[in-house]
Every structure is written in C-alpha cells, then in structure tokens.
C-alpha cells in the first residue's frame, strides 16, 4: 500500500508546473463523511486505487493571480497540457519513490 504522504505528490507536481493554475495549499486530502458518496472516495474504497484525485474548475475561472479571472478555451487547454505533463513527471519519479526506503514528506510550505 502507498504511503499516505505520497498521495500529495501529484498535486504538488501540478502546482510546481504552474502555480498560476494550481494551488497546492487549497488541496484537501481528507475524506470527510459527507464526501463518501463522491466518485473519488467510492473508487478509492471499491478498487483500493491509492491515488484518486478530483480536478475541479469553473467557467468563471480562478483567482490565482490572473488579471482576467474567466477561463478561456485556451486556458482550459493549458490546464489539460499541464495535467498531461504532471502525469509524465509523476510516472517517471514514482518508481524511484516506491523503491526508496526514505519517506517522502511534502508540506504546504514546499509549494510556497
């Protein structure tokens, strides 16, 4: 089974790739009782997939330092590119982490 702190790695990578699009500090890694019916929690419970994430966005955009808070089709395409880049980075470093006896520790200060 994966170490709990390793589930923080993928959102951390996203935030490092583009801190204007992804905010690591706003990530929530707990499973609140009210969220038990969500697909993310249901998939984790049923399949025991160790890293299940929900990426949320809004047509109104975000507030992470953009002068124009509304997302355009270009912004959404950029989010998709960053997501794909993060998957590639994650897949390349995850085997090394899994084989390492060291514990990966990420804190919110790492993304500041």
TORVOTI-621215 format. One record per residue: residue number from 1; residue in one letter; z, y, x of N, C-alpha, C in turn. Coordinates in nm, 4 decimals. Each point is the difference from the previous one (the first is absolute). Last residue first. Layout:
BEGIN
PT  resi  resn      n.c3      n.c2      n.c1     ca.c3     ca.c2     ca.c1      c.c3      c.c2      c.c1
PT   NUM     A         Z         Y         X         Z         Y         X         Z         Y         X
...
//
This chain:
BEGIN
PT  resi  resn      n.c3      n.c2      n.c1     ca.c3     ca.c2     ca.c1      c.c3      c.c2      c.c1
PT   112     X   -0.1348    2.6912    0.5108    0.0190    0.1454   -0.0103   -0.0882    0.0741    0.0979
PT   111     X    0.0645   -0.4863   -0.0689   -0.1179    0.0642   -0.0570    0.0140    0.1508   -0.0087
PT   110     X    0.3512   -0.2826    0.1645   -0.1175   -0.0381    0.0769   -0.1248    0.0712   -0.0487
PT   109     X    0.4251    0.0294   -0.2238   -0.0159    0.0958    0.1087   -0.1230   -0.0325    0.0848
PT   108     X    0.1465   -0.2894   -0.3476   -0.0751    0.1143   -0.0512   -0.0198    0.1057    0.1082
PT   107     X    0.0469   -0.4946    0.1691    0.0831    0.0861   -0.0830   -0.0854    0.1148   -0.0497
PT   106     X   -0.0451   -0.5293    0.2226   -0.0634    0.1265   -0.0340    0.0954    0.0786   -0.0883
PT   105     X   -0.0121   -0.4596    0.3397    0.0830    0.0911   -0.0756   -0.0743    0.1301   -0.0194
PT   104     X   -0.0597   -0.5542    0.1575   -0.0669    0.1279   -0.0223    0.0893    0.0868   -0.0866
PT   103     X    0.1437   -0.4032    0.3466   -0.0019    0.0432   -0.1386   -0.0679    0.1345   -0.0077
PT   102     X   -0.0738   -0.4153    0.3705    0.0608    0.1296   -0.0281   -0.0101    0.0316   -0.1476
PT   101     X   -0.1966   -0.3828    0.2185    0.1402   -0.0220   -0.0369    0.0706    0.1310   -0.0350
PT   100     X   -0.5394   -0.1186   -0.0640    0.0970    0.0667    0.0844    0.1426   -0.0325   -0.0448
PT    99     X   -0.4142   -0.1307   -0.2227    0.0326   -0.0873    0.1128    0.1089    0.0577    0.0886
PT    98     X   -0.1705    0.2414   -0.3787    0.0510   -0.1280   -0.0505    0.0442   -0.0918    0.1126
PT    97     X   -0.2120    0.4108    0.1049    0.1348    0.0224   -0.0513    0.0617   -0.1311   -0.0467
PT    96     X   -0.4467   -0.0036    0.1422    0.0875    0.0268    0.1144    0.1436    0.0203   -0.0445
PT    95     X   -0.3353   -0.0511   -0.3323    0.0271   -0.1256    0.0716    0.0930    0.0192    0.1198
PT    94     X   -0.1342    0.3952   -0.2483    0.0951   -0.0878   -0.0669    0.0226   -0.1327    0.0731
PT    93     X   -0.3258    0.3574    0.1138    0.1314    0.0016    0.0647    0.1000   -0.0957   -0.0630
PT    92     X   -0.4617    0.0441   -0.1529   -0.0057   -0.0145    0.1455    0.1374   -0.0038    0.0648
PT    91     X   -0.0591    0.0730   -0.4716   -0.0413   -0.1368    0.0343   -0.0022   -0.0218    0.1505
PT    90     X    0.0927    0.4362   -0.1593    0.1068   -0.0921   -0.0397   -0.0341   -0.1430    0.0409
PT    89     X   -0.3309    0.3324    0.0564    0.1091    0.0179    0.0966    0.1108   -0.1009   -0.0281
PT    88     X   -0.3498    0.0083   -0.3100   -0.0475   -0.0495    0.1302    0.1105    0.0108    0.1043
PT    87     X    0.0848    0.1839   -0.4221   -0.0053   -0.1465   -0.0100   -0.0429   -0.0596    0.1335
PT    86     X   -0.0107    0.4663   -0.0418    0.1374   -0.0485    0.0107    0.0049   -0.1522   -0.0082
PT    85     X   -0.4122    0.2152   -0.0704    0.0402    0.0114    0.1402    0.1403   -0.0555    0.0208
PT    84     X   -0.1565    0.0272   -0.4417   -0.0706   -0.1051    0.0749    0.0370    0.0029    0.1484
PT    83     X    0.1714    0.3432   -0.2693    0.0583   -0.1272   -0.0425   -0.0640   -0.1156    0.0769
PT    82     X   -0.1816    0.4260    0.0553    0.1284   -0.0120    0.0709    0.0703   -0.1304   -0.0358
PT    81     X   -0.3984    0.1018   -0.2306   -0.0279   -0.0248    0.1421    0.1293   -0.0204    0.0780
PT    80     X    0.0386    0.1239   -0.4541   -0.0502   -0.1368    0.0145   -0.0296   -0.0352    0.1442
PT    79     X    0.1184    0.4407   -0.0977    0.1166   -0.0862   -0.0204   -0.0413   -0.1459    0.0158
PT    78     X   -0.3437    0.3113    0.0016    0.0758    0.0059    0.1257    0.1267   -0.0856   -0.0092
PT    77     X   -0.2570    0.0529   -0.3874   -0.0731   -0.0842    0.0959    0.0730   -0.0030    0.1342
PT    76     X    0.1664    0.2879   -0.3258    0.0277   -0.1385   -0.0382   -0.0726   -0.0976    0.0921
PT    75     X   -0.0874    0.4570    0.0576    0.1391   -0.0296    0.0363    0.0342   -0.1447   -0.0315
PT    74     X   -0.4182    0.1586   -0.1380    0.0041   -0.0133    0.1460    0.1410   -0.0331    0.0489
PT    73     X   -0.0738    0.0977   -0.4582   -0.0527   -0.1326    0.0350    0.0017   -0.0233    0.1512
PT    72     X    0.3640    0.3356   -0.1426   -0.1433   -0.0036   -0.0284   -0.0481   -0.1424    0.0246
PT    71     X    0.5070    0.2318   -0.1208   -0.0821   -0.0928    0.0768   -0.1448    0.0085   -0.0470
PT    70     X    0.3878    0.3981   -0.0105   -0.0774   -0.0952   -0.0792   -0.0843   -0.0888    0.0908
PT    69     X    0.2856    0.3713    0.1535    0.0736   -0.1211   -0.0351   -0.0803   -0.1031   -0.0793
PT    68     X   -0.1013    0.3830    0.3834   -0.0537   -0.0349   -0.1310    0.0652   -0.1305   -0.0441
PT    67     X    0.1332    0.1664    0.4069   -0.0108    0.1260   -0.0728   -0.0567   -0.0210   -0.1410
PT    66     X    0.3011   -0.3619    0.2780   -0.1378    0.0328   -0.0327   -0.0050    0.1336   -0.0733
PT    65     X    0.3994   -0.2591    0.1546   -0.0585    0.0975    0.0906   -0.1447    0.0356   -0.0278
PT    64     X    0.2301   -0.3351   -0.2770    0.0313   -0.0197    0.1418   -0.0777    0.0969    0.0898
PT    63     X    0.0360   -0.1194   -0.5035    0.0537    0.1268    0.0485    0.0312   -0.0056    0.1489
PT    62     X   -0.3756   -0.2558   -0.3632    0.1336   -0.0072    0.0569    0.0428    0.1365    0.0486
PT    61     X   -0.3639   -0.1609   -0.4144    0.0212    0.0119    0.1431    0.1443   -0.0101    0.0403
PT    60     X   -0.2396   -0.0493   -0.4384    0.0468    0.1357    0.0294    0.0298    0.0194    0.1480
PT    59     X   -0.1240   -0.4187   -0.1868   -0.1174    0.0875   -0.0021    0.0386    0.1435    0.0318
PT    58     X    0.2866   -0.4048    0.1992   -0.0159    0.0732   -0.1250   -0.1274    0.0827    0.0078
PT    57     X    0.2599   -0.4729    0.2373   -0.0632    0.1298    0.0183   -0.0182    0.0629   -0.1371
PT    56     X    0.2517   -0.4513    0.2846   -0.0158    0.0831   -0.1185   -0.0659    0.1311    0.0380
PT    55     X    0.0831   -0.5340    0.1729   -0.0457    0.1303    0.0471   -0.0298    0.0835   -0.1237
PT    54     X    0.3083   -0.4561    0.1230   -0.0688    0.0755   -0.1031   -0.0371    0.1339    0.0610
PT    53     X    0.1195   -0.5231    0.2188    0.0156    0.1440   -0.0106   -0.0736    0.0550   -0.1216
PT    52     X    0.2134   -0.4677    0.2798   -0.0770    0.0411   -0.1168    0.0281    0.1484   -0.0217
PT    51     X    0.1154   -0.4112    0.3599   -0.0293    0.1434    0.0045   -0.0938    0.0361   -0.1146
PT    50     X    0.1699   -0.4548    0.0649    0.1044    0.0844    0.0571   -0.0272    0.1500   -0.0033
PT    49     X   -0.1115   -0.4152   -0.3411   -0.0791    0.0736    0.0986    0.0933    0.1057    0.0575
PT    48     X    0.0911   -0.3448   -0.3510    0.0752    0.0212    0.1239   -0.0879    0.0570    0.1113
PT    47     X   -0.0914   -0.1072   -0.4845   -0.0765   -0.0553    0.1122    0.0715    0.0098    0.1340
PT    46     X    0.2021    0.1541   -0.4225   -0.0718   -0.1233   -0.0323   -0.0636   -0.0648    0.1225
PT    45     X    0.2366    0.4217    0.0383    0.0893   -0.1062   -0.0467   -0.0728   -0.1326   -0.0210
PT    44     X   -0.2491    0.3877    0.1240    0.0925   -0.0374    0.1070    0.0881   -0.1167   -0.0425
PT    43     X   -0.2842    0.1852   -0.3208   -0.0773   -0.0739    0.1009    0.0922   -0.0452    0.1130
PT    42     X    0.1925    0.2759   -0.3277   -0.0344   -0.1310   -0.0571   -0.0776   -0.0852    0.1006
PT    41     X    0.1024    0.4485    0.1097    0.1197   -0.0840    0.0057   -0.0307   -0.1404   -0.0532
PT    40     X   -0.3501    0.3133   -0.0231    0.0422   -0.0126    0.1404    0.1179   -0.0951    0.0121
PT    39     X   -0.1631    0.1272   -0.4302   -0.0805   -0.1037    0.0658    0.0438   -0.0213    0.1442
PT    38     X    0.3601    0.1641   -0.3628   -0.1205    0.0525    0.0636   -0.0741   -0.1109    0.0723
PT    37     X    0.4343   -0.0311   -0.2317   -0.1196   -0.0343   -0.0762   -0.1294    0.0509    0.0619
PT    36     X    0.4419    0.0922    0.1804   -0.0241   -0.1443    0.0051   -0.1245   -0.0433   -0.0763
PT    35     X    0.2299    0.4480    0.0676   -0.1333   -0.0263    0.0546   -0.0349   -0.1486    0.0007
PT    34     X    0.4290    0.1866   -0.1332   -0.0991    0.0507   -0.0956   -0.1431   -0.0264    0.0471
PT    33     X    0.3746   -0.1076    0.2800   -0.0067   -0.0902   -0.1156   -0.1074    0.0436   -0.1002
PT    32     X   -0.0613    0.1252    0.5159    0.0903    0.0367   -0.1083   -0.0213   -0.0927   -0.1189
PT    31     X   -0.1023   -0.0301    0.5224   -0.0540   -0.0562   -0.1235    0.1008    0.0265   -0.1110
PT    30     X   -0.1321    0.2613    0.4991    0.0938   -0.0776   -0.0806   -0.0707   -0.0543   -0.1233
PT    29     X   -0.1791    0.3008    0.3415   -0.0093   -0.1406    0.0351    0.0974   -0.0869   -0.0793
PT    28     X   -0.2895    0.5034    0.0084    0.1197   -0.0664   -0.0501   -0.0170   -0.1492    0.0221
PT    27     X   -0.2169    0.5064    0.1999   -0.0132   -0.1426   -0.0302    0.1337   -0.0555   -0.0471
PT    26     X   -0.0903    0.4519    0.1648    0.0069   -0.0199   -0.1445   -0.0181   -0.1464   -0.0406
PT    25     X   -0.0289    0.1527    0.4569    0.1344    0.0332   -0.0472    0.0151   -0.0206   -0.1509
PT    24     X   -0.4230   -0.0488    0.2256    0.0895   -0.1139    0.0213    0.1393    0.0262   -0.0580
PT    23     X   -0.4897    0.1998   -0.1278    0.1326    0.0470    0.0356    0.0958   -0.1187    0.0078
PT    22     X   -0.5694    0.1345    0.0140    0.1050   -0.0996   -0.0266    0.1340    0.0509    0.0509
PT    21     X   -0.3995    0.2670    0.0377   -0.0326   -0.0803   -0.1175    0.1122   -0.0951   -0.0404
PT    20     X    0.0164    0.2890    0.3856   -0.0332    0.0905   -0.1106   -0.0331   -0.0756   -0.1282
PT    19     X    0.0947   -0.2158    0.4247    0.1217    0.0480   -0.0662   -0.0276    0.0999   -0.1128
PT    18     X   -0.2783   -0.3988    0.2520   -0.0262    0.1293   -0.0637    0.1227    0.0476   -0.0763
PT    17     X    0.0127   -0.3737    0.3082   -0.1442    0.0250    0.0004   -0.0341    0.1342   -0.0631
PT    16     X    0.4493   -0.1563   -0.0044   -0.0397    0.0414    0.1347   -0.1495    0.0312    0.0069
PT    15     X    0.1796   -0.1714   -0.4009    0.0507    0.1352    0.0232   -0.0383    0.0514    0.1380
PT    14     X   -0.1096   -0.4471   -0.1120   -0.0748    0.0943   -0.0840    0.0427    0.1439    0.0272
PT    13     X    0.2468   -0.3409    0.2084   -0.1325    0.0139    0.0607   -0.0837    0.0999   -0.0796
PT    12     X    0.4155   -0.1143   -0.1797    0.0190    0.0787    0.1223   -0.1348    0.0252    0.0677
PT    11     X    0.0183   -0.2926   -0.3711    0.0084    0.1414   -0.0398    0.0180    0.0929    0.1198
PT    10     X   -0.0022   -0.4623    0.1033   -0.1290    0.0442   -0.0530    0.0053    0.1450   -0.0505
PT     9     X    0.4074   -0.2097    0.1647   -0.1012    0.0245    0.1023   -0.1304    0.0558   -0.0570
PT     8     X    0.4169   -0.1605   -0.2240   -0.0173    0.1442    0.0149   -0.1138    0.0348    0.0954
PT     7     X    0.1571   -0.4448   -0.0842   -0.0733    0.0459   -0.1183   -0.0243    0.1505    0.0063
PT     6     X    0.2635   -0.2286    0.3272   -0.1435   -0.0091    0.0239   -0.0813    0.0431   -0.1209
PT     5     X    0.4809   -0.0361   -0.0003   -0.0484    0.1254    0.0576   -0.1498   -0.0030    0.0291
PT     4     X    0.2289   -0.3951   -0.1695   -0.0123    0.1089   -0.0979   -0.0565    0.1293    0.0579
PT     3     X   -0.1385   -0.4781    0.1981    0.1190    0.0832    0.0081   -0.0169    0.1186   -0.0951
PT     2     X   -0.2460   -0.4741   -0.0960   -0.0137    0.1247    0.0720    0.1319    0.0760    0.0013
PT     1     X   -0.0551   -0.5450   -0.0312    0.0000    0.1188   -0.0842    0.0000    0.1244    0.0882
//
